[in-house]
Amino acid sequence: MESAGGKLVRDRIPEIIRADGGEPVTYRAEPDEFRRRLRDKLREEVDEFLEADDASAVEELADILEVVYALAADLGTTTDALETTRATKAAARGAFTDRTVWTGIA
């Protein structure tokens, strides 16, 4: 069952809504829909981060990480394997700690 409306929410949101006296209407997404909705959620969370002030930016980054971890799991990898891939790329190509901005080749 796929609904045109609605959005992917964290697992405990229905429980929280019930605790507040509401009755959430939900369903479990099939794998293809889940992957699509995770990607939509990533865009949503990145947009929220880009609009956040410094006080809420770390919380928004944590939301992005939660979605990234879910995407990794959906792609069949673990957070440890994802971190290994990140570290390997950082060792080979560097990270972003030096604040280097490329403007071309002289």
Backbone as JSON, one array per atom type, in Angstrom:
{
  "sequence": "MESAGGKLVRDRIPEIIRADGGEPVTYRAEPDEFRRRLRDKLREEVDEFLEADDASAVEELADILEVVYALAADLGTTTDALETTRATKAAARGAFTDRTVWTGIA",
  "N": [[0.84, -1.18, 0.0], [0.72, 2.11, -0.96], [0.75, 5.44, -0.12], [-0.03, 8.58, -1.46], [0.2, 10.81, 0.07], [1.43, 11.74, 3.31], [4.37, 11.06, 5.34], [7.62, 9.73, 5.94], [8.36, 8.76, 9.2], [10.05, 8.77, 12.4], [10.43, 5.71, 14.27], [9.16, 5.67, 16.81], [7.26, 7.66, 16.78], [4.41, 7.17, 16.31], [3.76, 5.97, 18.8], [4.31, 8.08, 20.55], [2.41, 9.94, 19.7], [0.09, 8.54, 20.42], [0.42, 8.53, 23.22], [-0.05, 11.18, 23.68], [-2.73, 11.27, 23.37], [-3.75, 11.03, 20.82], [-4.68, 9.25, 17.78], [-2.76, 7.72, 15.67], [-2.61, 7.34, 12.1], [-1.18, 4.99, 10.22], [1.05, 3.1, 8.08], [3.1, 0.33, 7.01], [5.81, 0.86, 4.97], [6.55, -0.56, 1.79], [9.59, -2.11, 0.5], [10.64, -0.64, -1.86], [9.21, 1.78, -1.77], [9.99, 2.6, 0.77], [12.77, 3.1, 0.42], [12.64, 5.22, -1.4], [11.25, 7.1, 0.14], [13.07, 7.44, 2.23], [15.11, 8.78, 0.89], [13.74, 11.1, 0.23], [13.32, 12.02, 2.83], [15.94, 12.51, 3.6], [16.55, 14.74, 1.97], [14.7, 16.54, 3.11], [15.68, 16.72, 5.77], [18.26, 17.75, 5.31], [17.58, 20.23, 4.18], [16.37, 21.36, 6.46], [18.6, 21.51, 8.13], [20.18, 23.35, 6.67], [18.69, 25.63, 7.0], [18.8, 26.03, 9.69], [19.7, 27.68, 12.78], [22.76, 28.29, 14.63], [22.27, 27.24, 17.15], [20.47, 25.12, 16.83], [21.6, 23.55, 14.9], [23.29, 21.29, 15.37], [21.5, 19.36, 16.31], [19.96, 19.04, 14.01], [21.93, 17.98, 12.31], [22.26, 15.53, 13.58], [19.8, 14.36, 12.98], [20.11, 14.09, 10.21], [22.21, 12.22, 10.18], [20.86, 10.0, 11.28], [19.08, 9.37, 9.22], [20.93, 8.82, 7.19], [22.19, 6.55, 8.27], [20.02, 4.79, 8.19], [19.61, 4.65, 5.43], [22.04, 3.45, 4.7], [21.76, 0.94, 5.93], [19.55, 0.05, 4.47], [20.76, -0.24, 2.02], [22.25, -2.42, 2.5], [24.51, -2.31, 4.1], [26.56, -1.63, 7.0], [26.76, 0.71, 9.76], [29.35, 0.73, 10.69], [30.77, -0.24, 8.45], [30.18, 1.79, 6.68], [31.49, 3.92, 7.95], [34.11, 2.97, 7.72], [34.42, 3.14, 4.93], [34.17, 5.91, 4.65], [36.45, 6.75, 6.12], [38.51, 5.57, 4.63], [38.27, 6.95, 2.19], [38.84, 9.51, 3.15], [41.49, 9.15, 3.97], [42.72, 8.71, 1.51], [41.98, 10.91, -0.09], [41.72, 13.05, 1.54], [40.06, 15.08, 4.06], [37.83, 17.59, 5.12], [39.02, 19.36, 6.77], [41.03, 21.29, 6.43], [39.88, 23.41, 5.18], [40.05, 23.96, 2.45], [39.58, 25.59, -0.61], [38.94, 25.08, -3.93], [39.82, 26.7, -6.91], [40.46, 26.29, -9.5], [42.86, 25.37, -12.11], [46.14, 26.44, -12.48]],
  "CA": [[0.0, 0.0, 0.0], [1.46, 3.36, -0.97], [-0.08, 6.63, -0.03], [0.6, 9.74, -2.06], [0.49, 11.74, 1.16], [2.16, 11.2, 4.44], [5.82, 11.13, 5.28], [8.35, 8.8, 6.78], [8.64, 9.3, 10.53], [10.8, 7.89, 13.3], [9.66, 4.55, 14.72], [8.39, 5.89, 18.04], [6.3, 8.76, 16.63], [3.04, 6.74, 16.61], [3.66, 5.77, 20.25], [4.28, 9.41, 21.17], [1.1, 10.5, 19.38], [-0.88, 7.85, 21.29], [0.62, 9.01, 24.59], [-0.64, 12.52, 23.73], [-4.17, 11.15, 23.2], [-4.14, 10.92, 19.41], [-4.66, 7.92, 17.17], [-2.08, 7.89, 14.38], [-2.94, 6.48, 10.97], [0.12, 4.66, 9.63], [1.23, 1.79, 7.44], [4.51, -0.03, 6.82], [6.19, 1.02, 3.57], [7.24, -1.65, 1.11], [11.0, -1.74, 0.32], [10.88, 0.41, -2.86], [8.68, 3.03, -1.24], [10.83, 2.97, 1.91], [14.0, 3.69, -0.1], [12.29, 6.53, -1.97], [10.9, 8.0, 1.24], [14.31, 7.77, 2.94], [15.8, 9.81, 0.12], [12.96, 12.33, 0.45], [13.59, 12.44, 4.21], [17.29, 13.09, 3.61], [16.41, 16.11, 1.44], [14.0, 17.32, 4.12], [16.57, 16.98, 6.9], [19.33, 18.65, 4.86], [16.98, 21.56, 4.1], [16.21, 21.86, 7.82], [19.93, 21.88, 8.6], [20.61, 24.56, 5.99], [17.91, 26.75, 7.53], [18.95, 26.07, 11.16], [20.69, 28.56, 13.39], [23.81, 27.52, 15.29], [21.74, 26.56, 18.35], [19.78, 23.88, 16.49], [22.29, 22.88, 13.79], [23.79, 19.97, 15.76], [20.34, 18.47, 16.33], [19.62, 18.75, 12.61], [22.95, 17.05, 11.81], [21.94, 14.21, 14.14], [18.69, 13.84, 12.17], [20.69, 13.67, 8.94], [22.92, 10.96, 10.42], [19.88, 8.93, 11.47], [18.6, 8.99, 7.89], [22.06, 8.21, 6.48], [22.34, 5.19, 8.8], [18.91, 3.98, 7.67], [19.91, 4.41, 4.02], [23.13, 2.47, 4.65], [21.17, -0.37, 6.24], [18.71, -0.33, 3.33], [21.67, -0.65, 0.95], [22.9, -3.66, 2.9], [25.78, -2.1, 4.78], [26.44, -1.26, 8.4], [27.35, 2.0, 10.08], [30.8, 0.51, 10.77], [31.29, -0.32, 7.09], [30.07, 3.14, 6.14], [32.59, 4.69, 8.55], [35.35, 2.49, 7.1], [34.45, 3.73, 3.6], [34.47, 7.33, 4.83], [37.84, 6.89, 6.56], [39.35, 5.21, 3.49], [38.25, 8.1, 1.28], [39.54, 10.62, 3.81], [42.93, 8.87, 3.93], [43.19, 8.81, 0.13], [41.69, 12.2, -0.73], [41.63, 14.09, 2.56], [38.74, 15.39, 4.6], [37.54, 18.99, 4.89], [39.52, 20.08, 7.94], [41.92, 22.39, 6.05], [39.05, 24.49, 4.6], [40.58, 24.24, 1.11], [38.63, 25.92, -1.68], [39.6, 24.96, -5.23], [39.31, 27.68, -7.87], [40.87, 25.94, -10.86], [44.26, 24.96, -12.31], [46.93, 27.55, -13.09]],
  "C": [[0.88, 1.24, 0.0], [0.49, 4.5, -0.99], [0.67, 7.77, -0.68], [0.98, 10.75, -0.99], [1.32, 11.07, 2.22], [3.65, 11.39, 4.28], [6.41, 10.11, 6.22], [8.66, 9.46, 8.1], [9.44, 8.29, 11.33], [9.86, 6.85, 13.9], [8.75, 4.81, 15.91], [7.35, 6.99, 17.93], [4.86, 8.3, 16.86], [2.8, 6.54, 18.11], [3.54, 7.11, 20.98], [2.94, 10.08, 20.91], [0.02, 9.87, 20.26], [-0.79, 8.34, 22.73], [0.03, 10.41, 24.77], [-2.15, 12.49, 23.47], [-4.65, 11.05, 21.77], [-4.14, 9.47, 18.95], [-4.05, 8.05, 15.79], [-2.58, 6.9, 13.33], [-1.62, 6.24, 10.24], [0.02, 3.37, 8.83], [2.72, 1.57, 7.27], [4.83, 0.04, 5.33], [6.85, -0.25, 3.04], [8.67, -1.18, 0.79], [11.26, -0.61, -0.68], [10.39, 1.77, -2.37], [9.56, 3.53, -0.09], [12.1, 3.66, 1.43], [13.73, 5.09, -0.66], [12.0, 7.54, -0.85], [12.12, 8.35, 2.1], [15.07, 8.87, 2.21], [15.08, 11.15, 0.24], [13.24, 12.89, 1.84], [14.98, 13.06, 4.31], [17.25, 14.52, 3.09], [15.76, 17.02, 2.47], [14.94, 17.7, 5.27], [17.72, 17.9, 6.51], [18.78, 20.07, 4.74], [16.81, 22.17, 5.49], [17.56, 22.28, 8.41], [20.37, 23.21, 7.98], [19.9, 25.81, 6.49], [18.12, 26.96, 9.04], [19.94, 27.14, 11.59], [21.7, 27.68, 14.12], [23.28, 26.73, 16.48], [21.08, 25.23, 18.01], [20.48, 23.07, 15.4], [22.77, 21.48, 14.15], [22.65, 18.95, 15.8], [19.92, 18.09, 14.92], [20.64, 17.81, 11.98], [22.7, 15.64, 12.32], [20.79, 13.56, 13.37], [19.2, 13.34, 10.82], [21.41, 12.34, 9.1], [21.96, 9.79, 10.58], [19.36, 8.43, 10.12], [19.71, 8.31, 7.1], [22.27, 6.78, 6.96], [21.23, 4.28, 8.28], [19.13, 3.67, 6.19], [21.02, 3.37, 3.87], [22.59, 1.06, 4.9], [20.32, -0.86, 5.07], [19.55, -0.79, 2.15], [22.51, -1.88, 1.32], [24.24, -3.49, 3.57], [25.52, -1.66, 6.22], [27.03, 0.13, 8.62], [28.87, 1.87, 10.19], [31.42, 0.46, 9.38], [31.23, 1.04, 6.41], [31.21, 4.02, 6.67], [33.93, 4.26, 7.96], [35.5, 3.09, 5.7], [34.79, 5.21, 3.68], [35.94, 7.55, 5.18], [38.82, 6.56, 5.43], [39.41, 6.36, 2.49], [39.01, 9.28, 1.87], [41.06, 10.41, 3.77], [43.49, 9.07, 2.52], [43.06, 10.22, -0.44], [41.65, 13.37, 0.25], [40.2, 14.25, 3.04], [38.44, 16.85, 4.24], [38.08, 19.87, 6.01], [40.4, 21.28, 7.6], [41.18, 23.57, 5.41], [39.51, 24.89, 3.21], [39.46, 24.49, 0.12], [39.39, 25.91, -3.0], [38.99, 25.97, -6.19], [39.75, 27.4, -9.29], [42.31, 25.49, -10.9], [44.98, 26.07, -13.04], [47.77, 27.04, -14.23]]
}
